[in-house]
């Protein structure tokens, strides 16, 4: 437990003394927000929500697709 506490305080002290690093971490966080929140809305729509009206139909569709035996030529 003591080593975990030392590691946590090591990183906390490092972030407190940063000047440029805080701005860089803010830019990284902003990029992650854009990647995961904004792009998901436009490029990854919820197909199951639009094709099926209830959870049992969605579950049956997923089970059928996961358990299908694909034939290779």
MMTF fields as JSON, N, C-alpha, C and O atoms, coordinates in Angstrom:
{
  "mmtfVersion": "1.0.0",
  "mmtfProducer": "UNKNOWN",
  "numBonds": 291,
  "numAtoms": 292,
  "numGroups": 73,
  "numChains": 1,
  "numModels": 1,
  "chainsPerModel": [1],
  "groupsPerChain": [73],
  "chainIdList": ["A"],
  "bondAtomList": [4, 2, 8, 6, 12, 10, 16, 14, 20, 18, 24, 22, 28, 26, 32, 30, 36, 34, 40, 38, 44, 42, 48, 46, 52, 50, 56, 54, 60, 58, 64, 62, 68, 66, 72, 70, 76, 74, 80, 78, 84, 82, 88, 86, 92, 90, 96, 94, 100, 98, 104, 102, 108, 106, 112, 110, 116, 114, 120, 118, 124, 122, 128, 126, 132, 130, 136, 134, 140, 138, 144, 142, 148, 146, 152, 150, 156, 154, 160, 158, 164, 162, 168, 166, 172, 170, 176, 174, 180, 178, 184, 182, 188, 186, 192, 190, 196, 194, 200, 198, 204, 202, 208, 206, 212, 210, 216, 214, 220, 218, 224, 222, 228, 226, 232, 230, 236, 234, 240, 238, 244, 242, 248, 246, 252, 250, 256, 254, 260, 258, 264, 262, 268, 266, 272, 270, 276, 274, 280, 278, 284, 282, 288, 286],
  "bondOrderList": [1, 1, 1, 1, 1, 1, 1, 1, 1, 1, 1, 1, 1, 1, 1, 1, 1, 1, 1, 1, 1, 1, 1, 1, 1, 1, 1, 1, 1, 1, 1, 1, 1, 1, 1, 1, 1, 1, 1, 1, 1, 1, 1, 1, 1, 1, 1, 1, 1, 1, 1, 1, 1, 1, 1, 1, 1, 1, 1, 1, 1, 1, 1, 1, 1, 1, 1, 1, 1, 1, 1, 1],
  "groupList": [{"groupName": "UNK", "atomNameList": ["N", "CA", "C", "O"], "elementList": ["N", "C", "C", "O"], "formalChargeList": [0, 0, 0, 0], "bondAtomList": [1, 0, 2, 1, 3, 2], "bondOrderList": [1, 1, 2], "singleLetterCode": "X", "chemCompType": "L-PEPTIDE LINKING"}],
  "groupTypeList": [0, 0, 0, 0, 0, 0, 0, 0, 0, 0, 0, 0, 0, 0, 0, 0, 0, 0, 0, 0, 0, 0, 0, 0, 0, 0, 0, 0, 0, 0, 0, 0, 0, 0, 0, 0, 0, 0, 0, 0, 0, 0, 0, 0, 0, 0, 0, 0, 0, 0, 0, 0, 0, 0, 0, 0, 0, 0, 0, 0, 0, 0, 0, 0, 0, 0, 0, 0, 0, 0, 0, 0, 0],
  "groupIdList": [1, 2, 3, 4, 5, 6, 7, 8, 9, 10, 11, 12, 13, 14, 15, 16, 17, 18, 19, 20, 21, 22, 23, 24, 25, 26, 27, 28, 29, 30, 31, 32, 33, 34, 35, 36, 37, 38, 39, 40, 41, 42, 43, 44, 45, 46, 47, 48, 49, 50, 51, 52, 53, 54, 55, 56, 57, 58, 59, 60, 61, 62, 63, 64, 65, 66, 67, 68, 69, 70, 71, 72, 73],
  "secStructList": [7, 2, 2, 2, 2, 2, 2, 2, 2, 2, 2, 2, 2, 2, 2, 2, 6, 7, 1, 2, 2, 2, 2, 2, 2, 2, 2, 2, 2, 2, 2, 2, 2, 0, 0, 0, 0, 0, 2, 2, 2, 2, 2, 1, 7, 7, 2, 2, 2, 2, 2, 7, 1, 1, 2, 2, 2, 2, 2, 2, 2, 2, 2, 2, 2, 2, 2, 7, 7, 7, 7, 7, 7],
  "xCoordList": [0.829, 0.0, 0.872, 0.503, 2.008, 2.904, 3.463, 3.592, 3.792, 4.36, 3.316, 3.65, 2.062, 0.984, 0.823, 0.648, 0.881, 0.761, 1.923, 1.726, 3.123, 4.284, 4.136, 4.472, 3.637, 3.446, 2.41, 2.609, 1.316, 0.27, 0.81, 0.58, 1.513, 2.063, 3.139, 3.284, 3.892, 4.897, 4.238, 4.713, 3.156, 2.476, 1.75, 1.746, 1.141, 0.462, 1.445, 1.155, 2.591, 3.597, 4.125, 4.39, 4.278, 4.739, 3.759, 4.168, 2.461, 1.457, 1.327, 1.027, 1.549, 1.45, 2.537, 2.298, 3.727, 4.833, 4.914, 5.803, 4.022, 4.032, 3.531, 2.657, 4.092, 3.579, 3.048, 1.869, 3.892, 3.474, 2.688, 1.782, 3.023, 2.385, 0.891, 0.149, 0.429, -1.0, -1.742, -2.828, -1.161, -1.792, -1.802, -2.783, -0.731, -0.672, -1.699, -2.348, -1.845, -2.849, -4.254, -5.134, -4.482, -5.785, -6.065, -7.189, -5.053, -5.212, -5.498, -6.35, -4.799, -5.027, -6.445, -7.117, -6.9, -8.262, -9.298, -10.295, -9.066, -9.979, -10.029, -11.106, -8.887, -8.848, -9.595, -10.332, -9.411, -10.143, -11.644, -12.419, -12.055, -13.478, -14.006, -15.073, -13.271, -13.7, -13.755, -14.72, -12.738, -12.682, -13.832, -14.525, -14.041, -15.007, -16.433, -17.367, -16.638, -17.996, -18.54, -19.607, -17.828, -18.346, -18.307, -19.31, -17.178, -17.074, -17.99, -18.484, -18.219, -19.106, -20.52, -21.203, -20.952, -22.305, -22.481, -23.507, -21.49, -21.629, -21.258, -21.877, -20.272, -19.772, -20.173, -20.023, -20.673, -21.042, -22.457, -22.633, -23.465, -24.843, -25.239, -24.639, -26.24, -26.722, -27.645, -28.845, -27.078, -27.824, -28.91, -30.019, -28.592, -29.585, -30.79, -31.914, -30.574, -31.668, -32.611, -33.824, -32.056, -32.894, -33.57, -34.661, -32.959, -33.524, -34.562, -35.475, -34.43, -35.296, -35.988, -35.456, -37.203, -37.998, -37.855, -38.15, -37.409, -37.27, -35.991, -35.323, -35.671, -34.415, -34.379, -33.312, -35.513, -35.5, -35.18, -34.479, -35.673, -35.327, -33.846, -33.195, -33.316, -31.883, -31.043, -30.061, -31.431, -30.691, -30.724, -29.706, -31.883, -31.982, -31.113, -30.474, -31.077, -30.242, -28.764, -28.034, -28.33, -26.926, -26.582, -25.534, -27.444, -27.187, -27.106, -26.233, -28.018, -28.001, -26.727, -26.165, -26.266, -25.049, -23.787, -22.821, -23.778, -22.602, -22.489, -21.388, -23.63, -23.614, -23.702, -23.739, -23.735, -23.774, -22.45, -21.378, -22.551, -21.354, -21.08, -21.892, -19.944, -19.59, -18.872, -17.943, -19.319, -18.705, -17.608, -17.806, -16.46, -15.338, -15.189, -15.457, -14.777, -14.62, -13.204, -12.894],
  "yCoordList": [-1.189, 0.0, 1.251, 2.266, 1.182, 2.332, 2.697, 3.879, 1.699, 1.979, 2.61, 3.474, 2.193, 2.786, 4.255, 5.099, 4.554, 5.932, 6.785, 7.935, 6.221, 6.942, 7.24, 8.332, 6.272, 6.47, 7.558, 8.406, 7.537, 8.544, 9.932, 10.872, 10.07, 11.379, 11.832, 13.029, 10.892, 11.227, 11.904, 12.936, 11.326, 11.909, 13.2, 14.144, 13.259, 14.495, 15.654, 16.759, 15.417, 16.469, 16.874, 18.052, 15.911, 16.222, 17.093, 18.021, 16.809, 17.619, 19.005, 19.97, 19.115, 20.431, 21.379, 22.579, 20.851, 21.715, 21.952, 22.67, 21.376, 21.56, 22.952, 23.509, 23.497, 24.746, 24.493, 24.725, 24.029, 23.736, 22.434, 22.28, 21.517, 20.209, 20.267, 19.47, 21.191, 21.32, 21.701, 21.187, 22.595, 22.992, 21.822, 21.617, 21.067, 19.916, 18.852, 18.267, 18.602, 17.647, 18.142, 17.338, 19.445, 19.989, 19.772, 19.444, 19.955, 19.716, 18.242, 17.915, 17.36, 15.921, 15.55, 14.783, 16.081, 15.795, 16.3, 15.626, 17.475, 18.033, 17.153, 16.928, 16.659, 15.775, 14.472, 13.987, 13.908, 12.692, 12.941, 12.095, 14.091, 14.425, 14.466, 13.923, 15.101, 15.192, 13.805, 13.472, 13.014, 11.687, 10.809, 10.199, 10.737, 9.785, 10.311, 9.518, 11.584, 12.106, 12.567, 12.124, 13.435, 14.042, 13.072, 12.912, 12.424, 11.523, 10.309, 9.795, 9.85, 8.711, 9.033, 8.182, 10.24, 10.637, 10.596, 10.127, 11.084, 11.194, 9.931, 9.634, 9.183, 8.062, 6.691, 5.7, 6.606, 5.318, 5.376, 5.388, 5.411, 5.473, 4.146, 3.105, 4.202, 3.014, 2.247, 2.513, 1.297, 0.563, -0.306, -0.4, -0.932, -1.793, -0.992, -1.494, 0.22, 1.063, 1.43, 1.513, 1.646, 2.063, 0.886, 1.049, -0.287, -1.435, -2.208, -2.8, -2.208, -3.04, -2.191, -1.183, -2.633, -1.818, -2.216, -1.407, -3.445, -3.828, -4.644, -5.043, -4.877, -5.544, -7.015, -7.536, -7.684, -9.101, -9.273, -10.217, -8.389, -8.464, -8.179, -8.832, -7.226, -6.917, -8.11, -8.468, -8.716, -9.863, -11.035, -11.692, -11.299, -12.395, -12.133, -13.054, -10.908, -10.561, -10.791, -11.346, -10.37, -10.534, -12.009, -12.453, -12.769, -14.202, -14.922, -15.765, -14.591, -15.245, -14.928, -15.801, -13.687, -13.325, -13.886, -14.187, -14.031, -14.579, -16.086, -16.636, -16.748, -18.206, -18.756, -19.973, -17.88, -18.359, -19.015, -18.54, -20.11, -20.77, -20.21, -20.354, -19.582, -18.996, -20.048, -20.704, -20.194, -21.164, -20.477, -19.415, -21.103, -20.568, -21.357, -22.558, -20.716, -21.379, -21.806, -22.378],
  "zCoordList": [0.0, 0.0, 0.0, -0.59, 0.648, 0.744, -0.632, -0.953, -1.44, -2.766, -3.682, -4.492, -3.566, -4.37, -4.012, -4.89, -2.738, -2.277, -2.798, -3.188, -2.802, -3.318, -4.807, -5.266, -5.547, -6.991, -7.255, -8.125, -6.517, -6.689, -6.37, -7.131, -5.273, -4.91, -5.893, -6.139, -6.456, -7.46, -8.665, -9.14, -9.148, -10.303, -9.942, -10.733, -8.775, -8.36, -8.243, -8.701, -7.641, -7.518, -8.888, -9.129, -9.779, -11.128, -11.882, -12.58, -11.754, -12.441, -11.822, -12.525, -10.522, -9.873, -10.357, -10.494, -10.616, -11.008, -12.512, -12.971, -13.273, -14.727, -15.099, -14.435, -16.156, -16.708, -18.111, -18.379, -18.992, -20.36, -20.404, -21.223, -19.547, -19.545, -19.306, -19.879, -18.474, -18.21, -19.479, -19.747, -20.255, -21.516, -22.492, -23.207, -22.527, -23.428, -23.038, -23.905, -21.74, -21.291, -21.601, -21.907, -21.528, -21.892, -23.38, -23.759, -24.214, -25.65, -25.918, -26.744, -25.232, -25.391, -24.967, -25.656, -23.852, -23.377, -24.378, -24.634, -24.94, -25.932, -27.18, -27.733, -27.624, -28.784, -28.511, -29.37, -27.329, -26.98, -26.97, -27.416, -26.466, -26.475, -27.901, -28.188, -28.781, -30.174, -30.809, -31.497, -30.583, -31.199, -30.715, -31.529, -29.417, -28.882, -28.835, -28.951, -28.675, -28.564, -29.909, -30.333, -30.565, -31.783, -32.955, -33.65, -33.187, -34.324, -34.193, -35.197, -32.971, -32.762, -33.217, -33.787, -32.971, -33.354, -34.87, -35.361, -35.612, -37.058, -37.82, -38.842, -37.356, -38.133, -37.612, -38.328, -36.402, -35.836, -35.271, -34.052, -36.134, -35.626, -34.983, -35.253, -34.145, -33.457, -34.397, -34.457, -35.125, -36.146, -35.517, -36.043, -34.403, -33.763, -33.28, -33.302, -32.855, -32.379, -33.524, -33.331, -34.705, -35.827, -36.518, -37.066, -36.509, -37.226, -36.423, -36.998, -35.1, -34.275, -33.218, -32.752, -32.849, -31.929, -30.46, -29.58, -30.174, -28.766, -28.551, -29.506, -27.297, -26.944, -27.351, -27.674, -27.341, -27.707, -29.189, -29.556, -30.043, -31.466, -31.667, -32.483, -30.945, -31.043, -30.59, -31.241, -29.483, -28.949, -29.926, -30.143, -30.512, -31.484, -32.703, -33.212, -33.174, -34.326, -34.016, -34.837, -32.842, -32.458, -32.292, -32.761, -31.634, -31.433, -32.768, -32.971, -33.681, -34.994, -35.757, -36.418, -35.671, -36.398, -35.754, -36.456, -34.452, -33.774, -33.941, -33.96, -34.061, -34.123, -35.534, -35.72, -36.536, -37.921, -38.279, -37.905, -39.006, -39.508, -40.899, -41.813, -41.042, -42.323, -43.147, -42.678, -44.38, -45.264, -46.052, -46.641, -46.047, -46.815, -48.09, -48.116, -49.12, -50.426, -50.656, -51.701]
}
